[in-house]
């Protein structure tokens, strides 16, 4: 699952680079919440933990916590990016 987690990291990186470029292009005065990018990258560790223990035989708690952390951060990123891009538009 290393390729999948690498792709997710690339998507997060590209998304925040694109939002930064759009902020400069449109002279948007608000914040694009750049602090969420490191949090998004950290959520990839939760994804790796969830996928690495998907059978749940040895570490069911690690699987649960990793998956919940990843999906909560993914939901937050989706919501924040949607709101910021709506404001930029």
Chimera marker file (.cmm) of the C-alpha trace (Angstrom):
<marker_set name="trace">
<marker id="1" x="0.000" y="0.000" z="0.000" r="1" g="1" b="0" radius="0.5"/>
<marker id="2" x="3.017" y="2.246" z="-0.143" r="1" g="1" b="0" radius="0.5"/>
<marker id="3" x="2.106" y="3.369" z="-3.689" r="1" g="1" b="0" radius="0.5"/>
<marker id="4" x="-1.412" y="4.278" z="-2.539" r="1" g="1" b="0" radius="0.5"/>
<marker id="5" x="-0.150" y="6.297" z="0.412" r="1" g="1" b="0" radius="0.5"/>
<marker id="6" x="2.415" y="8.002" z="-1.807" r="1" g="1" b="0" radius="0.5"/>
<marker id="7" x="-0.340" y="8.946" z="-4.222" r="1" g="1" b="0" radius="0.5"/>
<marker id="8" x="-2.466" y="10.377" z="-1.401" r="1" g="1" b="0" radius="0.5"/>
<marker id="9" x="0.536" y="12.431" z="-0.266" r="1" g="1" b="0" radius="0.5"/>
<marker id="10" x="1.021" y="13.672" z="-3.826" r="1" g="1" b="0" radius="0.5"/>
<marker id="11" x="-2.657" y="14.661" z="-4.042" r="1" g="1" b="0" radius="0.5"/>
<marker id="12" x="-2.419" y="16.605" z="-0.772" r="1" g="1" b="0" radius="0.5"/>
<marker id="13" x="0.789" y="18.309" z="-1.904" r="1" g="1" b="0" radius="0.5"/>
<marker id="14" x="-0.665" y="19.229" z="-5.300" r="1" g="1" b="0" radius="0.5"/>
<marker id="15" x="-3.880" y="20.493" z="-3.777" r="1" g="1" b="0" radius="0.5"/>
<marker id="16" x="-2.173" y="22.877" z="-1.378" r="1" g="1" b="0" radius="0.5"/>
<marker id="17" x="0.310" y="24.080" z="-3.994" r="1" g="1" b="0" radius="0.5"/>
<marker id="18" x="-2.581" y="24.792" z="-6.365" r="1" g="1" b="0" radius="0.5"/>
<marker id="19" x="-4.540" y="26.607" z="-3.645" r="1" g="1" b="0" radius="0.5"/>
<marker id="20" x="-1.477" y="28.735" z="-2.855" r="1" g="1" b="0" radius="0.5"/>
<marker id="21" x="-1.130" y="29.631" z="-6.538" r="1" g="1" b="0" radius="0.5"/>
<marker id="22" x="-4.827" y="30.514" z="-6.769" r="1" g="1" b="0" radius="0.5"/>
<marker id="23" x="-4.547" y="32.691" z="-3.667" r="1" g="1" b="0" radius="0.5"/>
<marker id="24" x="-1.703" y="34.645" z="-5.264" r="1" g="1" b="0" radius="0.5"/>
<marker id="25" x="-3.403" y="34.812" z="-8.674" r="1" g="1" b="0" radius="0.5"/>
<marker id="26" x="-6.668" y="36.176" z="-7.298" r="1" g="1" b="0" radius="0.5"/>
<marker id="27" x="-5.134" y="38.255" z="-4.449" r="1" g="1" b="0" radius="0.5"/>
<marker id="28" x="-7.390" y="36.440" z="-2.003" r="1" g="1" b="0" radius="0.5"/>
<marker id="29" x="-6.951" y="38.128" z="1.389" r="1" g="1" b="0" radius="0.5"/>
<marker id="30" x="-8.134" y="35.195" z="3.517" r="1" g="1" b="0" radius="0.5"/>
<marker id="31" x="-6.289" y="32.179" z="4.816" r="1" g="1" b="0" radius="0.5"/>
<marker id="32" x="-6.009" y="28.907" z="2.935" r="1" g="1" b="0" radius="0.5"/>
<marker id="33" x="-5.332" y="27.073" z="6.198" r="1" g="1" b="0" radius="0.5"/>
<marker id="34" x="-1.816" y="25.947" z="5.353" r="1" g="1" b="0" radius="0.5"/>
<marker id="35" x="-1.526" y="24.363" z="8.805" r="1" g="1" b="0" radius="0.5"/>
<marker id="36" x="-3.774" y="21.593" z="7.548" r="1" g="1" b="0" radius="0.5"/>
<marker id="37" x="-1.197" y="20.385" z="5.029" r="1" g="1" b="0" radius="0.5"/>
<marker id="38" x="1.148" y="18.909" z="7.682" r="1" g="1" b="0" radius="0.5"/>
<marker id="39" x="-1.887" y="17.389" z="9.391" r="1" g="1" b="0" radius="0.5"/>
<marker id="40" x="-2.955" y="15.874" z="6.077" r="1" g="1" b="0" radius="0.5"/>
<marker id="41" x="0.491" y="14.408" z="5.560" r="1" g="1" b="0" radius="0.5"/>
<marker id="42" x="0.378" y="12.975" z="9.104" r="1" g="1" b="0" radius="0.5"/>
<marker id="43" x="-2.970" y="11.350" z="8.359" r="1" g="1" b="0" radius="0.5"/>
<marker id="44" x="-1.179" y="9.195" z="5.814" r="1" g="1" b="0" radius="0.5"/>
<marker id="45" x="0.422" y="7.422" z="8.783" r="1" g="1" b="0" radius="0.5"/>
<marker id="46" x="-3.091" y="6.589" z="9.963" r="1" g="1" b="0" radius="0.5"/>
<marker id="47" x="-3.870" y="5.246" z="6.508" r="1" g="1" b="0" radius="0.5"/>
<marker id="48" x="-0.747" y="3.083" z="6.574" r="1" g="1" b="0" radius="0.5"/>
<marker id="49" x="-1.609" y="1.806" z="10.053" r="1" g="1" b="0" radius="0.5"/>
<marker id="50" x="-5.149" y="0.958" z="8.982" r="1" g="1" b="0" radius="0.5"/>
<marker id="51" x="-4.059" y="-0.822" z="5.810" r="1" g="1" b="0" radius="0.5"/>
<marker id="52" x="-1.129" y="-2.557" z="7.479" r="1" g="1" b="0" radius="0.5"/>
<marker id="53" x="-3.405" y="-4.079" z="10.111" r="1" g="1" b="0" radius="0.5"/>
<marker id="54" x="-6.464" y="-4.602" z="7.932" r="1" g="1" b="0" radius="0.5"/>
<marker id="55" x="-6.992" y="-8.152" z="9.149" r="1" g="1" b="0" radius="0.5"/>
<marker id="56" x="-7.125" y="-6.796" z="12.698" r="1" g="1" b="0" radius="0.5"/>
<marker id="57" x="-5.744" y="-10.034" z="14.114" r="1" g="1" b="0" radius="0.5"/>
<marker id="58" x="-2.785" y="-8.617" z="16.004" r="1" g="1" b="0" radius="0.5"/>
<marker id="59" x="-3.579" y="-4.931" z="16.406" r="1" g="1" b="0" radius="0.5"/>
<marker id="60" x="-7.315" y="-4.199" z="16.088" r="1" g="1" b="0" radius="0.5"/>
<marker id="61" x="-7.019" y="-0.928" z="18.029" r="1" g="1" b="0" radius="0.5"/>
<marker id="62" x="-4.258" y="0.358" z="15.758" r="1" g="1" b="0" radius="0.5"/>
<marker id="63" x="-6.419" y="-0.371" z="12.723" r="1" g="1" b="0" radius="0.5"/>
<marker id="64" x="-9.417" y="1.421" z="14.214" r="1" g="1" b="0" radius="0.5"/>
<marker id="65" x="-7.535" y="4.488" z="15.426" r="1" g="1" b="0" radius="0.5"/>
<marker id="66" x="-5.575" y="4.815" z="12.189" r="1" g="1" b="0" radius="0.5"/>
<marker id="67" x="-8.664" y="4.574" z="10.022" r="1" g="1" b="0" radius="0.5"/>
<marker id="68" x="-10.687" y="6.991" z="12.145" r="1" g="1" b="0" radius="0.5"/>
<marker id="69" x="-7.846" y="9.535" z="12.201" r="1" g="1" b="0" radius="0.5"/>
<marker id="70" x="-7.345" y="9.285" z="8.437" r="1" g="1" b="0" radius="0.5"/>
<marker id="71" x="-11.028" y="9.669" z="7.598" r="1" g="1" b="0" radius="0.5"/>
<marker id="72" x="-11.657" y="12.524" z="10.035" r="1" g="1" b="0" radius="0.5"/>
<marker id="73" x="-8.714" y="14.477" z="8.608" r="1" g="1" b="0" radius="0.5"/>
<marker id="74" x="-9.855" y="13.662" z="5.063" r="1" g="1" b="0" radius="0.5"/>
<marker id="75" x="-13.332" y="14.998" z="5.881" r="1" g="1" b="0" radius="0.5"/>
<marker id="76" x="-11.871" y="18.175" z="7.425" r="1" g="1" b="0" radius="0.5"/>
<marker id="77" x="-9.642" y="18.790" z="4.424" r="1" g="1" b="0" radius="0.5"/>
<marker id="78" x="-12.525" y="18.308" z="2.017" r="1" g="1" b="0" radius="0.5"/>
<marker id="79" x="-14.728" y="20.716" z="3.953" r="1" g="1" b="0" radius="0.5"/>
<marker id="80" x="-12.054" y="23.397" z="4.394" r="1" g="1" b="0" radius="0.5"/>
<marker id="81" x="-10.882" y="23.222" z="0.774" r="1" g="1" b="0" radius="0.5"/>
<marker id="82" x="-14.489" y="23.476" z="-0.432" r="1" g="1" b="0" radius="0.5"/>
<marker id="83" x="-15.150" y="26.542" z="1.715" r="1" g="1" b="0" radius="0.5"/>
<marker id="84" x="-11.890" y="28.274" z="0.774" r="1" g="1" b="0" radius="0.5"/>
<marker id="85" x="-12.355" y="27.647" z="-2.945" r="1" g="1" b="0" radius="0.5"/>
<marker id="86" x="-15.919" y="28.911" z="-2.716" r="1" g="1" b="0" radius="0.5"/>
<marker id="87" x="-14.612" y="32.125" z="-1.149" r="1" g="1" b="0" radius="0.5"/>
<marker id="88" x="-11.875" y="32.461" z="-3.749" r="1" g="1" b="0" radius="0.5"/>
<marker id="89" x="-14.405" y="32.024" z="-6.516" r="1" g="1" b="0" radius="0.5"/>
<link id1="1" id2="2" r="1" g="1" b="0" radius="0.2"/>
<link id1="2" id2="3" r="1" g="1" b="0" radius="0.2"/>
<link id1="3" id2="4" r="1" g="1" b="0" radius="0.2"/>
<link id1="4" id2="5" r="1" g="1" b="0" radius="0.2"/>
<link id1="5" id2="6" r="1" g="1" b="0" radius="0.2"/>
<link id1="6" id2="7" r="1" g="1" b="0" radius="0.2"/>
<link id1="7" id2="8" r="1" g="1" b="0" radius="0.2"/>
<link id1="8" id2="9" r="1" g="1" b="0" radius="0.2"/>
<link id1="9" id2="10" r="1" g="1" b="0" radius="0.2"/>
<link id1="10" id2="11" r="1" g="1" b="0" radius="0.2"/>
<link id1="11" id2="12" r="1" g="1" b="0" radius="0.2"/>
<link id1="12" id2="13" r="1" g="1" b="0" radius="0.2"/>
<link id1="13" id2="14" r="1" g="1" b="0" radius="0.2"/>
<link id1="14" id2="15" r="1" g="1" b="0" radius="0.2"/>
<link id1="15" id2="16" r="1" g="1" b="0" radius="0.2"/>
<link id1="16" id2="17" r="1" g="1" b="0" radius="0.2"/>
<link id1="17" id2="18" r="1" g="1" b="0" radius="0.2"/>
<link id1="18" id2="19" r="1" g="1" b="0" radius="0.2"/>
<link id1="19" id2="20" r="1" g="1" b="0" radius="0.2"/>
<link id1="20" id2="21" r="1" g="1" b="0" radius="0.2"/>
<link id1="21" id2="22" r="1" g="1" b="0" radius="0.2"/>
<link id1="22" id2="23" r="1" g="1" b="0" radius="0.2"/>
<link id1="23" id2="24" r="1" g="1" b="0" radius="0.2"/>
<link id1="24" id2="25" r="1" g="1" b="0" radius="0.2"/>
<link id1="25" id2="26" r="1" g="1" b="0" radius="0.2"/>
<link id1="26" id2="27" r="1" g="1" b="0" radius="0.2"/>
<link id1="27" id2="28" r="1" g="1" b="0" radius="0.2"/>
<link id1="28" id2="29" r="1" g="1" b="0" radius="0.2"/>
<link id1="29" id2="30" r="1" g="1" b="0" radius="0.2"/>
<link id1="30" id2="31" r="1" g="1" b="0" radius="0.2"/>
<link id1="31" id2="32" r="1" g="1" b="0" radius="0.2"/>
<link id1="32" id2="33" r="1" g="1" b="0" radius="0.2"/>
<link id1="33" id2="34" r="1" g="1" b="0" radius="0.2"/>
<link id1="34" id2="35" r="1" g="1" b="0" radius="0.2"/>
<link id1="35" id2="36" r="1" g="1" b="0" radius="0.2"/>
<link id1="36" id2="37" r="1" g="1" b="0" radius="0.2"/>
<link id1="37" id2="38" r="1" g="1" b="0" radius="0.2"/>
<link id1="38" id2="39" r="1" g="1" b="0" radius="0.2"/>
<link id1="39" id2="40" r="1" g="1" b="0" radius="0.2"/>
<link id1="40" id2="41" r="1" g="1" b="0" radius="0.2"/>
<link id1="41" id2="42" r="1" g="1" b="0" radius="0.2"/>
<link id1="42" id2="43" r="1" g="1" b="0" radius="0.2"/>
<link id1="43" id2="44" r="1" g="1" b="0" radius="0.2"/>
<link id1="44" id2="45" r="1" g="1" b="0" radius="0.2"/>
<link id1="45" id2="46" r="1" g="1" b="0" radius="0.2"/>
<link id1="46" id2="47" r="1" g="1" b="0" radius="0.2"/>
<link id1="47" id2="48" r="1" g="1" b="0" radius="0.2"/>
<link id1="48" id2="49" r="1" g="1" b="0" radius="0.2"/>
<link id1="49" id2="50" r="1" g="1" b="0" radius="0.2"/>
<link id1="50" id2="51" r="1" g="1" b="0" radius="0.2"/>
<link id1="51" id2="52" r="1" g="1" b="0" radius="0.2"/>
<link id1="52" id2="53" r="1" g="1" b="0" radius="0.2"/>
<link id1="53" id2="54" r="1" g="1" b="0" radius="0.2"/>
<link id1="54" id2="55" r="1" g="1" b="0" radius="0.2"/>
<link id1="55" id2="56" r="1" g="1" b="0" radius="0.2"/>
<link id1="56" id2="57" r="1" g="1" b="0" radius="0.2"/>
<link id1="57" id2="58" r="1" g="1" b="0" radius="0.2"/>
<link id1="58" id2="59" r="1" g="1" b="0" radius="0.2"/>
<link id1="59" id2="60" r="1" g="1" b="0" radius="0.2"/>
<link id1="60" id2="61" r="1" g="1" b="0" radius="0.2"/>
<link id1="61" id2="62" r="1" g="1" b="0" radius="0.2"/>
<link id1="62" id2="63" r="1" g="1" b="0" radius="0.2"/>
<link id1="63" id2="64" r="1" g="1" b="0" radius="0.2"/>
<link id1="64" id2="65" r="1" g="1" b="0" radius="0.2"/>
<link id1="65" id2="66" r="1" g="1" b="0" radius="0.2"/>
<link id1="66" id2="67" r="1" g="1" b="0" radius="0.2"/>
<link id1="67" id2="68" r="1" g="1" b="0" radius="0.2"/>
<link id1="68" id2="69" r="1" g="1" b="0" radius="0.2"/>
<link id1="69" id2="70" r="1" g="1" b="0" radius="0.2"/>
<link id1="70" id2="71" r="1" g="1" b="0" radius="0.2"/>
<link id1="71" id2="72" r="1" g="1" b="0" radius="0.2"/>
<link id1="72" id2="73" r="1" g="1" b="0" radius="0.2"/>
<link id1="73" id2="74" r="1" g="1" b="0" radius="0.2"/>
<link id1="74" id2="75" r="1" g="1" b="0" radius="0.2"/>
<link id1="75" id2="76" r="1" g="1" b="0" radius="0.2"/>
<link id1="76" id2="77" r="1" g="1" b="0" radius="0.2"/>
<link id1="77" id2="78" r="1" g="1" b="0" radius="0.2"/>
<link id1="78" id2="79" r="1" g="1" b="0" radius="0.2"/>
<link id1="79" id2="80" r="1" g="1" b="0" radius="0.2"/>
<link id1="80" id2="81" r="1" g="1" b="0" radius="0.2"/>
<link id1="81" id2="82" r="1" g="1" b="0" radius="0.2"/>
<link id1="82" id2="83" r="1" g="1" b="0" radius="0.2"/>
<link id1="83" id2="84" r="1" g="1" b="0" radius="0.2"/>
<link id1="84" id2="85" r="1" g="1" b="0" radius="0.2"/>
<link id1="85" id2="86" r="1" g="1" b="0" radius="0.2"/>
<link id1="86" id2="87" r="1" g="1" b="0" radius="0.2"/>
<link id1="87" id2="88" r="1" g="1" b="0" radius="0.2"/>
<link id1="88" id2="89" r="1" g="1" b="0" radius="0.2"/>
</marker_set>
